[in-house]
Amino acid sequence: MRIFLLGYMGSGKSTLGAALAKDLGCEFQDLDALLEADLGMPVGEFIDSNGELKFRKAEHEALVAWLENAPEDAVLALGGGTPVFYDHMEVLNGAGKTVFLDVSVGELGRRLEGVTNRPLIKTSGDLMEFIAKHMFERRPYYSQAQIRLQGDAIDVEMLRGALGL
């Protein structure tokens, strides 16, 4: 089964995805890492140079390519904004199990405090306000996930249980 982890930056998609894939003995990929390999530069640098819209187009193309070529048993950590653009949630829900890692704004702020390599937050001003606004905008997309795990201490066992594994 293909498993897609979605949620805000800092929600644990990459960390939990890698651990789950190892536990299941299947492939793990991080969409941002795939993009960086394709683009030849960090995501933040690409966005700074080319803008978010060009980034979202490249992200869409990378996701489509991954879906066409990935094995049937795999875990993919999406970028925080991936579900918001194009028809990604509809496509992902049809291609596997989607899991929304719903971490509180306070915990996301704690995890992202001092992070400077994320282009969307490095110029945000009030970090907590920025995260809360983004979560408000993105929640309708995130909420289309088939499974929602809510909490500030989501672990692999919780993820396995929610997936029925």
N, C-alpha and C positions, 0 to 999 in steps of 0.2 A: 504494500500500500504506500502511496505517496502522502506525506504529511507536510503541511505548510504551516509554519509558525508565523503569526503576525502580531503586531502590537507596536507600541511607541518605542523610540530609541531608548535603550537602557532597560527594557522589560525582560531581557534574558533570552531572546530568540536564538542568538548564536551559541551562547553557553549551553542552554538546555537542548538545543537542536543537536549539537555535537555529542553531548552525553547520551541523548536518546538514540541517535544513530549507532553509536558504539555499543550501547546496550542491546540493540536489535540486530546488530551485525549488518547494517546496511550503509549506503553512501550518505554522507552529509555534505551539503553545499550551503554557502552563504551568498545570497544574491549580490550583496555589495562587493564581496571578494571576487566573484565572477566578473562583475562590472569593472573593477579595478584592473583585472588582468586584461579584459577586452580593451579598455580605454588607455591602458599604459600609464595610468596615474591614479592617485587617490581620488575617491569620489568628491571630497571637499574641494580639491584643486580643480577638478573638472567643472563643478558647479560654479566656483569662483570665476573661472575663465569663460564658460559657455552659457551659464544661466541654468535655472532649474528646469525650464521646459525642454531644453536639449537633453538634459540629464534624464528626465522622465521618458523621453523617446528612446534613449539608449537602454534604459532600464526595462522598458516594455519589450524591446527587441531581444534583450538577454533572457528575459523570462520566457518568451515564446520559444527561443532556441533551446532553453533548458527543458521545457515541457516536451519538445519534439525528440530530445535525445537522452533524457534521463532514464535510468532503470525504473521498473515498476515499484521497487521497494527503495525508497529514498526519503530523506528529510531535507527540506529547504527552508532556511531562515530568510524571510523577506525583509526588504527595507521598510522602515517605519511608514513611509508614504506610499509604498507600492499598492496597497489595496484601494487607494483613493483615485487612481488614474485609470483611464481606459475602462475596460469591462473586466478588470482583473478578478474581482471577487466572484463573479459569475463563472469565469473560466476556471479559477482555482477550485471552487466548490464542485465543479463537474469533473475535475481531474484528480481529486483525492480528498483527504480530510483536512479541513482548515481549523486551526486552533488560535483563538485570540487570547494572548497573555495579558490580562487586564490588571495592571499594577497601578496602585494609587499615585496620584499626582505628587504627593509628599515624598513617597519612596523614589519615584522617578527623579525628582529634584535632587534627592540625596545622592543617588547613583550618578547623576550627570553633573553635579557640582564640580567646577574646576575643569571640566572637559573642554578642550579647545580645538579638537580636530573634527568637530561636527559643524559644517558650515551654517546650518540653520540656527544653531544655538549660540555660536560665538559672538553674534551681534544682537542678541535678543534683549539685552537689558535685564529686566526682572525675570529670572529663569522660571520661577514657579508660575507667574502669570502667563508666560509664553507657553509653558507645557500645558497649563489648564486650557488655554485658548485652542491650542492645537488638538488636544484630546476632545474638546467639544466639537471641533470641526470634523475630526476623523472618526469619532465614535459610530456614526451611522454606517460607515463602511466596515469598520472592525466588527460591528454587531452582526454583520451578515455571515460571520464565521459559523461553522456548524457546531463548534464547541467553544465555550468560554470558560477559562480558568481565571478566577479572581483571587487576588491576594498579593501580599508583599514578600512571600517566601515560597513561591511555586518551585517545586523540585521535580526531578525525573519521575519519581514514583507517582506523584499527583498527575503528571502528564500521561504516564502509562495507564493509570486508572481511568482517566477521562477518555482515553482512546480505546478502552476495553482491551488492553494488551497485558 
